[in-house]
Amino acid sequence: MWVCFPSILSPSLELSASMIIPCVIAYLDPGAGSMLLQAIVGGTAGMLVFVRHLWRTYQAQRGSRSSMDGR
Amino acid sequence: MFRALDEAAADTWNSITATRFFRDALTAGEIVGTKVSSEAGGFVRSAGYSCALEHDRIATISWPWEWSFSMLQDAALLQLRLLANALQEDCALSDATPFNYQFEGVKPLLMDTGSLVVLREGQTWEGYRQFCEQFLNPLLLQAWKGVDFQPWLRGRLEGITAEQFSHLLSARDLLRRGALTHVWLHARLSRHGQAVSVSDSLSSAGFHKDIILRNVAGLQKIVRDLRWAPGRSSWSEYVQQCPHVTDDEPVKSAFVREACVQFSPGMVWDIGCNQGHYSRIAAEFSRVLALDSDHLTIDRLYQRLRDEASASRTPGRITPLIFNVADPAPSLGWRHQERPCLEERSRPDLVFSLALIHHLVIGSNLRLGDVLDWLHSLQSGVVLEWVDRQDPMVVQMLKNRRDIFSDYHEERLLEELTGRFTILRSVQLPSKTRRLYLLQPVSGTVTGKRTVG
């Protein structure tokens, strides 16, 4: 984590919230759909990754349905 | 400007600075000058941080809704180039927003060194969606649809989503490079939630950095090939169409130069700069913000300055920005503090208001006194060009509208200046319908919202 503060502050002062430039936490939600698209537009290697992901998703959903049916 | 780093961020910083791409970009001026600060080191360690970085000062901070098409395009290409180079050494830029970039003169540079990170094995490019929303879609909107992107970015800081933009695409647009994938498919994939953790699933399915590099290369080709070249706008041919511009130019140039000598400015605002002739004179003395409300005018000026800067291998001292005095972008973002308005980011020492006042009073229905109040609130010297009622441009402006501007007279101007400005010098221009004033603000008076003195 990092914070920014202006150079006019005297280093003798304590660092407090009021001195820090107003900013929002730089968390970025990459988006699930956007991540998948990166694989799709990433050439042959990317498509292979995408197909593997689809197969695993299918298997996970099938496994989940089977366990529910068995209850 | 200092940046305090905790232990994890300091480790990342040490890894980044050991790479060749970082050193090369720093040397080329593509990343803001940054060094570890011993001066602030003790200060931040006492607050629990590990170390402090000190960044070089950037003359003026600007926002993407003040940039022209070519400026956003150049910033996007820099983002993609830095990312591609970083990936070669297993690093990346975690986000991809134009707010991470600033212009030094006409040269874009990355100012957010905190966005440089070490790439984890199997990690996707986290900034891809942000790049599409804040760089790609605004550029496509301008290039494909001819619609100015600035009001969209000003209206929504997160940019233009794929879903929003996909609604604007025609069948013909879908045949353009990147439309089907980065916009149409992106919109459809974004609508649906995923049953599993996509990042984990892609990572275990073998996702690697070459896939990102392939995507980045494709985006580079799309962005580089985009063109926005309308034939003309309301203001782009102004100089060629108006004979007074040529007639008055020598006297105006001399007057402006003398004003610069007298004020020794560090920052000049040239409001309504058009082709930037007077900005260039000011740049002999000072840094300059060349401001104009017309997108095409600013784009052409930026391209000319960029080509000149490239030839001379300097960033130049003029930064062109889109700015409309009558409709300025307010402070935006969290508590209206994240993205402050222009007056809060930059203070001019000298302002050029050349051939502008009639457009504000007659064209935008602003009161003469209010315009002078605003100029006074800047507390800088002002070169003001008064354009009389007999001037062909004013006659043209009043031709098709009711004349409700009974106070638009030079006598009234002189009355309104009293108490706000001291007239240091004035000269009538050869066109006979225009006069230049060099004004010094009177301090200790209240004008507009600002109390001075």
Interface residues (C-beta under 8 A of the other chain):
Chain A: M1 W2 V3 C4 F5 P6 S7 L9 P11 S12 L13 E14 L15 P22 C23 V24 A26 L28 D29 P30 G31 A32 G33 S34 M35 L36 L37 Q38 A39 I40 V41 G42 G43 A45 G46 L48 V49 F50 R52 H53 R56 T57 A60 Q61
Chain B: M1 F2 R3 A4 L5 D6 A8 A9 E39 A40 G42 F43 V44 S46 A47 Y49 E54 S94 D95 G114 S115 T124 W125 E126 G127 Y128 R129 Q130 C132 T181 H182 L185 H186 R188 L189 S190 R191 H192 G193 Q194 A195 V196 V198 S199 S201 L202 S204 A205 G206 F207 H208 D210 I211 I212 R214 N215 G218 G333 W334 R335 Q337 E338
